Amino acid sequence: MQLTANQQLVLSALQRANGPLSAYALLEQLRAVGLNAPAQVYRALERLAQHGFVHRLETLNAYVTCKHPQSCKHSFKAFAICENCGHIDEFVDNDLGQRLGRWAENNAFSMGDHAIELRGTCANCMKLAQATPI
């Protein structure tokens, strides 16, 4: 897919980010380079998401880049979100995806987006908490 100028600006800003960004945070970062309307950012994000370059984290109402955009053809994706530092791990668990698919089929449920967001504490934050004396 050939990216438009706006899509490239949005994607680059997300790639530089240390964590997820909302559309309005992206807009604030990109005003200096000519993006002035929320619709410009939302259109770019929508197309980038359609092609697997970015993912929307529903619980945070924010976006992150796909960790493996060349192979982002999986129908099921999951994110582990650290509530302390904001670190996000994207992973694919094919067994879980298949189980959810079987459940949907057995219950006549038509799944739309296939994403699970797990919230908790990452390994680094747990180590820091254990190393910090009370």
C-alpha positions as CSV (number, residue, x, y, z in Angstrom):
1,M,0.0,0.0,0.0
2,Q,1.3,3.4,-0.9
3,L,0.9,5.8,2.0
4,T,-0.4,9.3,1.6
5,A,1.5,12.2,3.1
6,N,-0.9,12.4,6.1
7,Q,-0.8,8.6,6.7
8,Q,3.0,8.7,6.7
9,L,3.0,11.6,9.2
10,V,0.6,9.8,11.5
11,L,2.4,6.5,11.2
12,S,5.8,8.1,11.9
13,A,4.5,9.9,14.9
14,L,3.1,6.6,16.3
15,Q,6.4,4.9,15.6
16,R,8.3,7.6,17.6
17,A,5.9,7.5,20.5
18,N,6.8,5.7,23.7
19,G,3.3,4.4,24.1
20,P,-0.2,4.7,22.7
21,L,-1.5,8.0,21.5
22,S,-5.0,9.3,21.1
23,A,-6.1,10.9,17.8
24,Y,-6.0,14.3,19.5
25,A,-2.5,13.8,20.9
26,L,-1.4,13.0,17.4
27,L,-3.2,16.1,16.1
28,E,-1.3,18.2,18.6
29,Q,2.0,16.7,17.6
30,L,1.3,17.1,13.9
31,R,-0.2,20.7,13.8
32,A,3.3,22.1,13.1
33,V,3.6,20.0,9.9
34,G,0.2,20.9,8.5
35,L,-2.4,18.6,10.0
36,N,-5.0,20.9,11.5
37,A,-8.3,19.0,11.6
38,P,-9.3,15.9,13.6
39,A,-10.8,14.4,10.4
40,Q,-7.4,14.3,8.8
41,V,-5.9,12.3,11.6
42,Y,-9.0,10.0,11.9
43,R,-9.0,9.3,8.2
44,A,-5.3,8.4,8.2
45,L,-5.7,6.2,11.3
46,E,-8.7,4.4,9.8
47,R,-6.7,3.6,6.6
48,L,-3.6,2.6,8.6
49,A,-5.8,0.3,10.7
50,Q,-7.5,-1.2,7.7
51,H,-4.1,-2.2,6.3
52,G,-2.7,-3.5,9.6
53,F,-0.2,-0.8,10.3
54,V,-1.8,0.4,13.5
55,H,-4.2,-1.0,16.1
56,R,-6.8,0.9,18.1
57,L,-6.8,0.0,21.8
58,E,-10.4,0.3,22.8
59,T,-9.9,0.6,26.6
60,L,-7.4,3.5,26.1
61,N,-9.1,5.1,23.1
62,A,-5.6,5.3,21.6
63,Y,-3.5,3.8,18.8
64,V,-0.3,1.9,18.6
65,T,1.8,0.6,15.7
66,C,1.5,-3.0,14.8
67,K,4.5,-5.0,16.0
68,H,4.6,-7.1,12.8
69,P,2.9,-5.1,10.0
70,Q,4.3,-7.3,7.2
71,S,2.4,-10.2,8.5
72,C,-0.6,-8.6,10.3
73,K,-3.1,-10.9,8.6
74,H,-4.0,-12.7,11.8
75,S,-7.7,-12.4,12.7
76,F,-7.1,-12.5,16.4
77,K,-4.8,-10.2,18.3
78,A,-4.2,-9.5,22.0
79,F,-2.5,-6.7,23.9
80,A,-1.0,-6.8,27.4
81,I,-1.2,-3.2,28.8
82,C,0.9,-2.3,31.9
83,E,-1.2,0.0,34.1
84,N,2.0,1.3,35.8
85,C,4.3,2.4,32.9
86,G,2.0,2.1,29.9
87,H,4.1,-0.5,28.1
88,I,2.1,-2.6,25.6
89,D,2.9,-6.0,24.3
90,E,1.1,-7.2,21.2
91,F,0.8,-11.0,20.8
92,V,-1.0,-13.6,18.8
93,D,-2.2,-16.8,20.5
94,N,-3.5,-19.1,17.7
95,D,-4.9,-21.6,20.2
96,L,-7.0,-19.0,22.0
97,G,-8.1,-17.5,18.6
98,Q,-9.3,-21.0,17.5
99,R,-11.1,-21.6,20.8
100,L,-12.9,-18.3,20.5
101,G,-13.8,-19.1,16.9
102,R,-15.3,-22.4,17.9
103,W,-17.2,-20.7,20.7
104,A,-18.6,-18.2,18.3
105,E,-19.5,-20.9,15.8
106,N,-21.2,-23.0,18.5
107,N,-23.2,-20.1,19.7
108,A,-24.2,-18.6,16.4
109,F,-22.2,-15.5,17.1
110,S,-20.6,-13.5,14.4
111,M,-17.4,-11.9,15.6
112,G,-16.3,-8.5,14.3
113,D,-13.0,-7.2,15.6
114,H,-10.9,-9.9,17.3
115,A,-8.9,-8.1,20.0
116,I,-8.4,-8.8,23.7
117,E,-6.9,-6.2,25.9
118,L,-5.3,-7.5,29.1
119,R,-4.5,-5.0,31.8
120,G,-2.0,-5.6,34.6
121,T,1.6,-5.1,35.6
122,C,4.5,-5.8,33.3
123,A,7.6,-7.8,34.4
124,N,9.8,-4.6,34.6
125,C,7.3,-2.9,36.9
126,M,7.0,-6.0,39.1
127,K,10.8,-6.2,39.4
128,L,11.0,-2.5,40.4
129,A,8.2,-3.0,42.9
130,Q,10.1,-6.0,44.4
131,A,13.4,-4.2,44.5
132,T,12.0,-1.1,46.2
133,P,12.1,-1.4,50.0
134,I,8.9,-0.5,51.8
